[in-house]
Amino acid sequence: MLVTTSTSLEGYKVTDHLGIVRGITVRSRGIGGNFLGGLQTLVGGRNSVYTDLCEQSRQEAYELLMLHAQQVGANAVINMRYDANEVMQGVTEVLAYGTAVKVEKV
């Protein structure tokens, strides 16, 4: 599966637009993560606890996006983006989305 944040893939021709695809996950911080993350916040600098949580959330949303693209028959996703929103305090939605397309090498 080819993925780009651009609206086109250099060296490929879009032969079919299959619509918007997305992957969504909702994550919350656990008590242990909040405690350790809070301690790192007091010290300052890079907060590895929250960085890891964010990276895991983005990875899961990306994998779900790929699955959705495969389900609609795409071999590429163009104009891919991430978005995140707080659903409630401590609960965050992470969304990966883009346009599913079929492409062929030029």
Protein Blocks (a to p, Z undefined) as FASTA:
>chain_A
ZZdfbfbdehiacfbdebjcdddddddddfklmmmmmmmmmngpjdfklmmmmmmmmmmm
mmmmmmmmmmnopabdehiacddddfbghiacddddddddddddZZ
